[in-house]
Amino acid sequence: MDLLRAALVGAPGTPYHDGLFFFDIYLPPEYPYEPPSVYYQSGGLRLNPNLYESGKVCLSLLNTWTSSDTEVWNPGSSTILQILLSLQALVLNEKPYSNEAGYNKQLGRAEGETNSVSYNENVFLVTCQSMLYILRKPPKHFEALVKEHFSKNAETIFSACNTYMEGARVGCALECSGNGHDEHIEGSSTGFKIMLAKLLQKLVEAFSYQGIDCSRFQGKK
């Protein structure tokens, strides 16, 4: 087998939480002496500096990104699992703003943290658009997986959207749920809340079309 498909779920605490992301992995004839080629099914959306609309994946393990302090492909020890773990932990992380070249130096400073919060808002909006794309056009042979994933996580996704529209900072939905989140009220912008409200209605419609019960969320703004 020289062609694989992997599905990653966005981790809690990140602006990708509960999203479903598909990657096609091609093993060249030279594998494992050469790294696999990985293609991201983007749907034409850019939700991370390392993941392009074209499907290109920038990752040092794939030899598609170079840096003095990153890990490169090692034929004797590198694995496909290692690539997938890197995608989830290093790419789909809680502060993707830091993945932009040179921007990681801003983190820890007031301006950098403010920019990171704003960046996360946009990333979550694009993640929601990605959910819509996957629901409407699931990868072939993965239709059941897509429906099962979103059926299982509908409550969390919609609750997070409502929490963010109440003012919580993107990524803190689970931590804030049920125990108060006043300290996060300043975290989300008005423009973000307006755009998310519009996307939420589209998500409810898309989930409902898949037979997922969204009655308690219909009409919410």
PyMOL commands that set and color helices and strands:
alter all, ss='L'
color gray80, all
select helices_A, chain A and resi 60-62+80-91+96-99+103-106+110-136+143-165+173-176+182-187+190-209
alter helices_A, ss='H'
color red, helices_A
select strands_A, chain A and resi 3-9+20-26+37-40
alter strands_A, ss='S'
color yellow, strands_A
deselect
rebuild
show_as cartoon
